[in-house]
Amino acid sequence: MIGNDIVDLELAKKQSNWQRKGWLQKIFTETEQQLILDSCKPELQVWKFWSMKEACYKAHQRCLAHSPRYNPLSFECALNGLISIQGEQYRSIVESTGQYVYSVAKKIPLPYTSKIFDTKVDLKVKLSEFVTMSSNNISSVHITKDQNNIPQLLVNAKTMKYPFSFTNHGKYAAFAITI
Amino acid sequence: MNKEELLSKLKTIITPYVQNQEGLENLTEDTDFIQDLEINSANLVDVILDVEDEFDIEIDNEAMEKMLTVKASLVIIEEKLNEK
C-alpha cells in the first residue's frame, strides 16, 4: 500500500502557526519535538514530519481499511525516513524544495510512479490518463471512493488492486501509484 | 450548556478554518470537518486547541482521534464538561 502527502510551504505558513502553545505536543512525540527544535530549519522539519505522518496514515489506512481517525501522534517519524505505527514500519521518501515538501510512504519497497503538478489539475483525470497510457487493453478508467473515503480505481469496470494515493495543498497536487 | 449552545460555539470555533463555505451553511451533526468543510488536516489541531481554550477542557489523544465530525466533537465536549 502507498500513501502520499504534499505541503505548500507558503500556504502552510499562512494557515498554521506551529509555535502556537500546545500545537507541537498534539501532533509530535517528545523525540520528534526534540528533533524539530534541534534542527537548523525547525519549521521545515515540522512540515517534513507532518507530511511523512500524513502519507503514512494514508498507506496504513489502506492496509487496514479502517475508518478515518485523527491520530498523528501514533506515527513516529525518524530523520532517516522510517515511520513506526503500532509496531509496524513504513519507509518514506521525502522531497523538499523551497516551495513544497512531498512525502511518499510505503510498507514494501515496490516501484511506484509519482507525479507532482504545480497548476490546478483534476488528479482523477491525470491518474486516469496515466493508467490508460500504461497498457494497451484499457477501455475505461473510473475513480470512486469507498465507505472510508479511500479512492478506488476501476479499470474496464473492474476494481483494480493498484494501490494509489492523491494529495493536494495550495498550489500543488500529486498522485502516487504502484503500477 | 444545552446542545444548541454547544453547536453554536463549535461553529464559531471552526469557521475560520473552513474552506468550503457551502458546507458551513448546511452544517449538521453529520458534517465531516475534512470531507464536507475542507478543513486542512493540520488545522484540526487548531480546532482542538481552540475547543480546549473555549470550554476549559483537555482533549486527550484518544478523544482527539475521533474529532473528525460535528457529532463526535459534541459528544467529546459534553463528556469532558461532565468530568469537570
Interface residues (C-beta under 8 A of the other chain):
Chain A: A12 Q15 S16 R20 K21 G22 W23 K26 I27 W50 E54 P68 R69 Y70 N71 L73 S74 N149 H169
Chain B: I34 Q35 N40 S41 A42 N43 L44 V45 D46 I48 L49 E52 N61 M64 E65 K66 M67 L68
